[in-house]
C-alpha cells in the first residue's frame, strides 16, 4: 500500500492513495490551521470504524440478515500529554433490521475483531478497546444492547 500527503498551504494537506482517491487534511486554529480538513487521528478512528463495519456487514449479508440500517462509531480517549495517543476506545455497532439475530451479529463482530480487521488488530494492541452493540427493529424501536468481549480463539 502506498499513500502520501502533499502540503497545500499553512497546515493544509491533501492525502492520496494508490486507489486514486484523495482527502483533505487540516488542523485547528490553535495550531495554526484553517479548520479545513480531517485531523490525522480522526482518520484513524474512521479507518477502524470502516474496517470493522465492512467486515460485519459482509458477514451479516452472508448470514442472510435483513439489515436496513447500520453504523459503527468509535469514541477514542486520548492522552493529555504529547504525543496524545489513544488511551481507550469504545466501538459501538448499531444495527436496524427485520428480525436481526443477536448471535449472528455477535459472531460477525467477533470474526472482525479477531480474524479480519487489521485496523482493529493494530489499534487494539496499543489501547484497550470495548465493543458494544445495539439492535433496533425496522421501526427504530430498541430491541437489545450490550457489551461484547470476543473470544481470542476464533
PEDA-V115158 format. One line per field, one symbol per residue. ss: DSSP state (A for helix, B for strand, O for the rest). psi: psi as a letter, one per 40 degrees, with the letter a starting at -180 (. if undefined). burial: + if it has 9 or more other ideal C-beta (glycine too) atoms within 8 Angstrom, else -. A space follows every 50 residues. Layout:
ss=???
psi=???
burial=???
//
This chain:
ss=OOBBBBBBBOOBBBBBBOOOOBBBBOOOAAAOOOOOOBOAAAAAAAAAAA AAAAAAAAAAAAOOOBBBBBBBBBBBBBOOOOOOOBBBBBBBBBBBBBOO OAAAAAAAAAAAAAAAOAAAAAAAOOOBBBBBBBBBBOOOOBBBBBBBOO OOOO
psi=hhiiihhcibfhihiiieeeiiihiaiidefeieffiiiddddddddddd ddddddddddddefhghdihihihhhiiidihefiheiihhhhhhiahfh hddddddddddddeddhddddddeeeiihihiihhiieeehhdiiiihhi hee.
burial=----+-----+++++++-----+++++-----++--+++-+-++++++++ +++-+++-+++-+-+-+-++-+-+-+-+-------+-++++++++++--+ ---+++++++++++--+-++--++--+-+++++++++----------+-+ ----
//
